[in-house]
Amino acid sequence: MKIDITTEIIFKTARSGGKGGQNVNKVETMVIGKFNIDLSNFLNEEQKVLLKEKLYNKIDSRNYLQVKSQEARTQLANKELVILKLNELINAALIKKKLRIATKISKVANEKRIQIKKQHSENKFNRRNIKFYDL
């Protein structure tokens, strides 16, 4: 189940650094997208807790998840990138890890492993130099 939070994102613009020449100094092309986890209507309580645990390093003190983009040269393209990044971040964090079921090695597999170890040991023993006093 994919969640689309586009309608709940708060956008803010700023002047962007990087390529663009003199245009950089005049146009606000960098876009910052903020999403408040606590106020979201799309997420249930369990999902909100899960997001706070997994994305704690990207969430500020007021529970805003913040992403910025200044890769593109237009504000609209950066806005689309912010939406894409936020949606991917949230959907990836909501995927639950499968629990690993511990398995026991079968007796046959264990015996086979021991046989291989014995064979390997015997091969190494046979490679040794024979001294005349060993006979």
GILIN-V206662 format. One record per backbone hydrogen bond with DSSP energy under -0.5 kcal/mol. NH is the residue of the N-H (numbers start at 0). CO is the residue of the C=O. E is the energy in kcal/mol with one decimal. If there is no record, write none. Layout:
nh->NH co->CO e->E
nh->NH co->CO e->E
This chain:
nh->4 co->2 e->-0.6
nh->7 co->4 e->-1.8
nh->8 co->5 e->-1.1
nh->9 co->33 e->-3.1
nh->10 co->8 e->-0.6
nh->11 co->31 e->-2.0
nh->13 co->29 e->-2.0
nh->15 co->26 e->-0.7
nh->22 co->19 e->-1.5
nh->23 co->20 e->-1.1
nh->24 co->21 e->-0.9
nh->25 co->22 e->-1.1
nh->26 co->22 e->-2.3
nh->28 co->26 e->-1.2
nh->29 co->13 e->-1.8
nh->30 co->68 e->-2.4
nh->31 co->11 e->-3.4
nh->32 co->66 e->-3.7
nh->33 co->9 e->-2.7
nh->34 co->64 e->-2.0
nh->36 co->34 e->-0.7
nh->36 co->62 e->-2.0
nh->39 co->36 e->-1.0
nh->47 co->43 e->-2.1
nh->48 co->44 e->-2.2
nh->49 co->45 e->-2.1
nh->50 co->46 e->-2.5
nh->51 co->47 e->-2.2
nh->52 co->48 e->-1.9
nh->53 co->49 e->-2.5
nh->54 co->50 e->-2.7
nh->55 co->52 e->-0.6
nh->57 co->54 e->-1.9
nh->58 co->54 e->-0.5
nh->58 co->55 e->-0.7
nh->59 co->63 e->-2.1
nh->62 co->59 e->-1.7
nh->64 co->34 e->-3.2
nh->64 co->62 e->-0.5
nh->65 co->57 e->-1.4
nh->65 co->63 e->-0.6
nh->66 co->32 e->-2.4
nh->68 co->30 e->-2.4
nh->77 co->73 e->-1.8
nh->78 co->74 e->-2.2
nh->79 co->75 e->-2.1
nh->80 co->76 e->-1.9
nh->81 co->77 e->-2.2
nh->82 co->78 e->-2.2
nh->83 co->79 e->-2.4
nh->84 co->80 e->-2.8
nh->85 co->81 e->-2.7
nh->86 co->82 e->-2.4
nh->87 co->83 e->-2.4
nh->88 co->84 e->-2.5
nh->89 co->85 e->-2.5
nh->90 co->86 e->-2.5
nh->91 co->87 e->-2.4
nh->92 co->88 e->-1.8
nh->93 co->89 e->-1.6
nh->94 co->91 e->-0.7
nh->101 co->99 e->-0.7
nh->109 co->105 e->-2.2
nh->110 co->106 e->-2.8
nh->111 co->107 e->-2.3
nh->112 co->108 e->-2.1
nh->113 co->109 e->-2.2
nh->114 co->110 e->-2.4
nh->115 co->111 e->-2.2
nh->116 co->112 e->-2.1
nh->117 co->113 e->-2.3
nh->118 co->114 e->-2.4
nh->119 co->115 e->-2.4
nh->120 co->116 e->-2.3
nh->121 co->117 e->-2.5
nh->122 co->118 e->-2.3
nh->123 co->119 e->-2.0
nh->124 co->120 e->-2.3
nh->125 co->121 e->-2.3
nh->126 co->122 e->-0.8
nh->126 co->123 e->-0.6
nh->127 co->123 e->-0.5
nh->127 co->124 e->-1.0
nh->130 co->128 e->-0.6
nh->133 co->130 e->-1.4
nh->134 co->130 e->-0.5
nh->134 co->131 e->-0.6
